[in-house]
Amino acid sequence: MKLVYYFLLLIGPLTAFSQDSAMTKTPAQDSAAAKQPAPPPPPPKKPPHSLGLGIKVGLNFTNVTGTSSISNSSETGYQVGLFLDPQSSSLLGSRTELVYSHQAYSFSSGTTTGTNYLNYIMLAQLMAINITHFVQIQIGTQIAYLLNAKSDSNKASTGYAQADQILDYYNRFDFGFSGGLEVRPFMGFLVGARYNLSLTNLYKIPTSTNGTEPPSFIPSAGDVNFKNNLLQIYLGYRF
């Protein structure tokens, strides 16, 4: 019993001292703790596809209006291009596109039949109306430059290279209106359809070349009101 009594006398003061030390902090310690800076907040997450650059490929369904004299019909072509569509949280945005477009239409004039192929480079500037993040309406204008033209017909060559080059009979620049609808189902993928209506005459006023009359499917001087009529369907991805 004496050993237990002496042991309690020994550890009692030590226990009380340790409790007082744990419960007591100096002003210097409190000040140092208060001066420690708070950890910086995490950086904001970049919204997906905010860059707005994208690629698109699709089909063209081409016809030419005002061409009853050559009994034309539509043909299928293709398109491939790039676009810029910056991320926007508002209702209105913008859309810029640069597209290579392969277009065609068939014709029948007298005994001559065939298909004309037209290759354009197109620049479109559109206003984008954002209906939620999944649907976008696009309305605007576009200008196109005719790179080359080719006719695949059953009519024999005239023998004059300049007369046979049908590119000489076309207006190189084409201007018109464009409008369409685009759906973005998931991630960066998109699918859309657009209608392009040209305001520019497709053909120049024809004249004879080296004494050779234009091909029969080229309109006469009094009938040059032919215009491109283009429906596009495409798939794309927005980065």
GIBEL-V935869 format. One record per residue. N is the residue number from 1. RES is the residue in one letter. SS is DSSP state (~ for helix, > for strand, _ for the rest). PHI is phi in whole degrees, -180 to 180 (NA if undefined). PSI is psi as a letter, one per 40 degrees, with the letter a starting at -180 (none if undefined). Layout:
BEGIN
<<N & RES & SS & PHI & PSI> <N & RES & SS & PHI & PSI>>
END
This chain:
BEGIN
<<1 & M & _ & NA & d> <2 & K & ~ & -64 & d> <3 & L & ~ & -65 & d> <4 & V & ~ & -65 & d> <5 & Y & ~ & -64 & d> <6 & Y & ~ & -65 & d> <7 & F & ~ & -68 & d> <8 & L & ~ & -66 & d> <9 & L & ~ & -63 & d> <10 & L & ~ & -77 & d> <11 & I & ~ & -88 & e> <12 & G & ~ & -60 & d> <13 & P & ~ & -61 & d> <14 & L & ~ & -65 & d> <15 & T & ~ & -65 & d> <16 & A & ~ & -64 & d> <17 & F & ~ & -67 & d> <18 & S & ~ & -69 & d> <19 & Q & ~ & -67 & d> <20 & D & ~ & -65 & d> <21 & S & ~ & -69 & d> <22 & A & ~ & -71 & d> <23 & M & ~ & -88 & e> <24 & T & _ & -112 & h> <25 & K & _ & -119 & i> <26 & T & _ & -79 & i> <27 & P & ~ & -58 & d> <28 & A & ~ & -65 & d> <29 & Q & ~ & -65 & d> <30 & D & ~ & -64 & d> <31 & S & ~ & -67 & d> <32 & A & ~ & -65 & d> <33 & A & ~ & -67 & d> <34 & A & ~ & -71 & d> <35 & K & ~ & -81 & e> <36 & Q & _ & -66 & h> <37 & P & _ & -70 & i> <38 & A & _ & -71 & i> <39 & P & _ & -62 & i> <40 & P & _ & -66 & i> <41 & P & _ & -68 & i> <42 & P & _ & -65 & i> <43 & P & _ & -63 & i> <44 & P & _ & -64 & i> <45 & K & _ & -75 & h> <46 & K & _ & -73 & h> <47 & P & _ & -63 & i> <48 & P & _ & -65 & i> <49 & H & _ & 62 & f> <50 & S & _ & -73 & d> <51 & L & _ & -63 & d> <52 & G & _ & 88 & e> <53 & L & > & -78 & i> <54 & G & > & -156 & i> <55 & I & > & -125 & i> <56 & K & > & -148 & i> <57 & V & > & -141 & i> <58 & G & > & -177 & a> <59 & L & > & -111 & i> <60 & N & > & -112 & h> <61 & F & > & -118 & h> <62 & T & > & -110 & i> <63 & N & > & -145 & i> <64 & V & > & -128 & h> <65 & T & > & -84 & i> <66 & G & _ & 70 & f> <67 & T & _ & -121 & f> <68 & S & ~ & -63 & d> <69 & S & ~ & -71 & e> <70 & I & ~ & -118 & e> <71 & S & _ & 47 & g> <72 & N & _ & -83 & i> <73 & S & > & -143 & i> <74 & S & > & -78 & i> <75 & E & > & -135 & i> <76 & T & > & -104 & h> <77 & G & > & -129 & a> <78 & Y & > & -146 & i> <79 & Q & > & -144 & i> <80 & V & > & -151 & h> <81 & G & > & -168 & a> <82 & L & > & -120 & i> <83 & F & > & -145 & i> <84 & L & > & -123 & h> <85 & D & _ & -138 & g> <86 & P & _ & -59 & i> <87 & Q & _ & -61 & h> <88 & S & _ & -140 & h> <89 & S & _ & -92 & e> <90 & S & _ & -96 & i> <91 & L & _ & -68 & d> <92 & L & > & -105 & i> <93 & G & > & -147 & a> <94 & S & > & -134 & i> <95 & R & > & -144 & h> <96 & T & > & -121 & h> <97 & E & > & -134 & i> <98 & L & > & -128 & h> <99 & V & > & -132 & h> <100 & Y & > & -93 & h> <101 & S & > & -125 & h> <102 & H & > & -100 & h> <103 & Q & > & -123 & i> <104 & A & > & -159 & i> <105 & Y & > & -154 & i> <106 & S & > & -93 & i> <107 & F & > & -146 & i> <108 & S & > & -147 & h> <109 & S & > & -138 & h> <110 & G & _ & 66 & b> <111 & T & _ & -95 & e> <112 & T & > & -100 & h> <113 & T & > & -133 & i> <114 & G & > & 165 & a> <115 & T & > & -136 & h> <116 & N & > & -101 & h> <117 & Y & > & -114 & h> <118 & L & > & -125 & h> <119 & N & > & -115 & h> <120 & Y & > & -116 & i> <121 & I & > & -110 & h> <122 & M & > & -116 & h> <123 & L & > & -120 & h> <124 & A & > & -115 & h> <125 & Q & > & -123 & h> <126 & L & > & -124 & i> <127 & M & > & -90 & h> <128 & A & > & -105 & h> <129 & I & > & -108 & h> <130 & N & > & -88 & h> <131 & I & > & -100 & g> <132 & T & _ & 63 & a> <133 & H & _ & -84 & e> <134 & F & _ & -109 & e> <135 & V & > & -134 & h> <136 & Q & > & -137 & h> <137 & I & > & -98 & h> <138 & Q & > & -123 & h> <139 & I & > & -138 & h> <140 & G & > & 176 & a> <141 & T & > & -125 & i> <142 & Q & > & -148 & i> <143 & I & > & -126 & i> <144 & A & > & -131 & i> <145 & Y & > & -120 & h> <146 & L & > & -79 & h> <147 & L & > & -77 & d> <148 & N & > & -159 & i> <149 & A & > & -140 & i> <150 & K & > & -144 & i> <151 & S & > & -117 & h> <152 & D & > & -110 & g> <153 & S & > & -129 & i> <154 & N & _ & -89 & e> <155 & K & _ & -87 & h> <156 & A & _ & -68 & i> <157 & S & _ & -62 & i> <158 & T & _ & -77 & e> <159 & G & _ & 94 & e> <160 & Y & _ & -109 & h> <161 & A & ~ & -61 & d> <162 & Q & ~ & -68 & d> <163 & A & ~ & -71 & d> <164 & D & ~ & -75 & e> <165 & Q & _ & -82 & g> <166 & I & ~ & -71 & e> <167 & L & ~ & -58 & d> <168 & D & ~ & -65 & e> <169 & Y & ~ & -93 & e> <170 & Y & > & -105 & i> <171 & N & _ & -75 & h> <172 & R & _ & -74 & d> <173 & F & > & -103 & i> <174 & D & > & -135 & h> <175 & F & > & -129 & i> <176 & G & > & -170 & a> <177 & F & > & -100 & i> <178 & S & > & -143 & i> <179 & G & > & -154 & i> <180 & G & > & -170 & a> <181 & L & > & -132 & h> <182 & E & > & -129 & h> <183 & V & > & -118 & h> <184 & R & _ & -120 & g> <185 & P & _ & -71 & d> <186 & F & _ & -163 & i> <187 & M & _ & 48 & b> <188 & G & _ & -103 & e> <189 & F & > & -77 & i> <190 & L & > & -150 & i> <191 & V & > & -140 & i> <192 & G & > & -154 & i> <193 & A & > & -140 & i> <194 & R & > & -146 & i> <195 & Y & > & -116 & h> <196 & N & > & -115 & h> <197 & L & > & -116 & h> <198 & S & > & -80 & i> <199 & L & _ & -109 & e> <200 & T & _ & -105 & h> <201 & N & _ & -61 & h> <202 & L & _ & -67 & d> <203 & Y & > & -104 & i> <204 & K & _ & -78 & i> <205 & I & _ & -68 & h> <206 & P & _ & -72 & i> <207 & T & _ & -137 & i> <208 & S & _ & -71 & i> <209 & T & > & -123 & h> <210 & N & _ & 54 & f> <211 & G & _ & 79 & e> <212 & T & > & -106 & h> <213 & E & _ & -70 & i> <214 & P & _ & -60 & i> <215 & P & _ & -56 & i> <216 & S & _ & -67 & d> <217 & F & _ & -86 & e> <218 & I & _ & -82 & h> <219 & P & _ & -65 & i> <220 & S & _ & -74 & i> <221 & A & _ & -61 & d> <222 & G & _ & -95 & e> <223 & D & _ & -142 & g> <224 & V & _ & -115 & e> <225 & N & _ & -87 & f> <226 & F & _ & -93 & h> <227 & K & > & -137 & i> <228 & N & > & -68 & i> <229 & N & > & -137 & h> <230 & L & > & -130 & h> <231 & L & > & -113 & h> <232 & Q & > & -118 & h> <233 & I & > & -126 & h> <234 & Y & > & -146 & i> <235 & L & > & -119 & i> <236 & G & > & -159 & i> <237 & Y & > & -139 & h> <238 & R & > & -111 & h> <239 & F & _ & -84 & none>>
END
